[in-house]
Structures are given as C-alpha cells and as structure tokens.
C-alpha cells in the first residue's frame, strides 16, 4: 500500500495545546512536520542541550518551532 503524500492529507482536528519535543534530530524533525501539517497541536516546542543545535533549528527547518530551549521545566 503506497504512503499518502502529507500535502494531500486532510488536517485532523487540533488535539493538543502544546507538544514538547525532547531533542531536535531527525526523528523530532519528522514528528514536528507531521504534527504541523496534520494540525494536531496549536504549538510545538523543543528542547536541545546544545546552543548550536537550537540555532540550527531556528535557522533551518523549524521555522515555526516555538521556543527552542535549553531549559527543561
């Protein structure tokens, strides 16, 4: 069975107010885009220990990521 193209999938109803991603690597990137394109959460926030990783996340693919942070609260 072929995979659905995410651009043609009808967004679902928003389920979560905020989703927090711990780590901003390949898996988190995939989860971020699926959540955003599917409309599953109002806000997606992320944690990264490294300032370089947070800066990269802001500069590249995570343009709508709210508060890439080094703080776990």
C-alpha positions in Angstrom: 0.0 0.0 0.0 1.6 3.3 -1.0 2.2 6.0 1.6 -0.1 9.1 1.5 1.5 12.3 0.5 1.3 14.6 3.5 0.5 17.6 1.4 -2.8 15.9 0.2 -3.8 14.6 3.6 -6.7 16.5 5.2 -5.6 18.0 8.5 -7.1 16.5 11.6 -8.7 18.4 14.5 -6.3 20.0 16.9 -5.8 17.5 19.7 -3.0 19.1 21.8 -2.5 22.6 23.1 1.3 22.1 23.2 3.7 19.3 22.2 7.2 19.3 23.5 10.0 17.5 21.5 13.0 16.4 23.5 15.9 16.5 21.2 15.8 18.2 17.7 17.3 15.5 15.5 15.9 13.5 12.6 13.1 11.8 14.5 11.9 15.0 16.1 12.0 16.8 12.7 9.7 14.2 11.2 7.4 14.4 14.2 7.4 18.2 14.0 6.4 18.3 10.4 3.7 15.6 10.8 2.2 17.5 13.8 2.3 20.8 12.0 1.0 19.5 8.6 -1.7 17.4 10.3 -2.8 20.4 12.5 -2.6 18.2 15.6 -1.2 20.9 18.0 -1.5 24.6 18.4 2.1 24.9 19.5 5.2 22.8 19.2 8.2 23.5 21.4 11.5 21.8 21.5 14.5 21.1 23.8 18.1 20.9 22.8 21.1 20.9 25.1 23.4 22.4 22.6 23.2 26.1 21.6 24.4 25.2 18.1 21.5 22.7 17.7 19.0 25.3 18.9 20.4 27.9 16.5 20.3 25.5 13.6 16.7 24.6 14.5 15.8 28.2 14.3 17.6 28.8 11.1 16.5 25.8 9.0 13.5 23.6 9.1 11.9 24.5 12.4 10.7 28.0 11.3 7.5 27.7 13.4 9.1 25.9 16.4 8.1 27.9 19.5 10.9 28.5 22.0 13.7 26.1 21.1 15.2 26.0 24.6 17.9 24.5 26.8 15.6 24.5 29.8 13.6 21.5 30.9 10.8 22.8 33.1 
